[in-house]
Amino acid sequence: IRDLGRDRLTSTDGLIEDLKKRQKLVAFLSRSDQSLAGITTYDVVAEHFEGRKAVMIFSGNAWVHPDWRGQNLTTWYGFWTTVKVRLRYPFSRLYLFFGSSK
């Protein structure tokens, strides 16, 4: 539930359990005061698809503090995740999935 007047999360029901299911939880901290600037989760799954090795990168559960929006925190981390996956699986098909909600 969101308080639309304040743009703040007012309930974390189910959130903790969902975060525990993810492979990687990334926290972005402000360099100046170490406050939380945002979080995102990533899962990397290697499978066979249409007879070839395929790797899925799924990004979900993203939240960015309003003061940090527009700074591309999750985009840059997604880029580096993609580079690492490509180096680990150089000849595999790569699929990117992004979860979103309103």
Stockholm file with secondary structure:
# STOCKHOLM 1.0

chainA/1-102         IRDLGRDRLTSTDGLIEDLKKRQKLVAFLSRSDQSLAGITTYDVVAEHFEGRKAVMIFSGNAWVHPDWRGQNLTTWYGFWTTVKVRLRYPFSRLYLFFGSSK
#=GR chainA/1-102 SS CEETTTTEECCCTTHHHHHHHSSEEEEEECTTTCCEEEEEEEEEEEEEETTEEEEEEEEEEEEECGGGTTSCHHHHHHHHHHHHHHHHSTTSEEEEEECCCC
#=GC SS_cons         CEETTTTEECCCTTHHHHHHHSSEEEEEECTTTCCEEEEEEEEEEEEEETTEEEEEEEEEEEEECGGGTTSCHHHHHHHHHHHHHHHHSTTSEEEEEECCCC
//
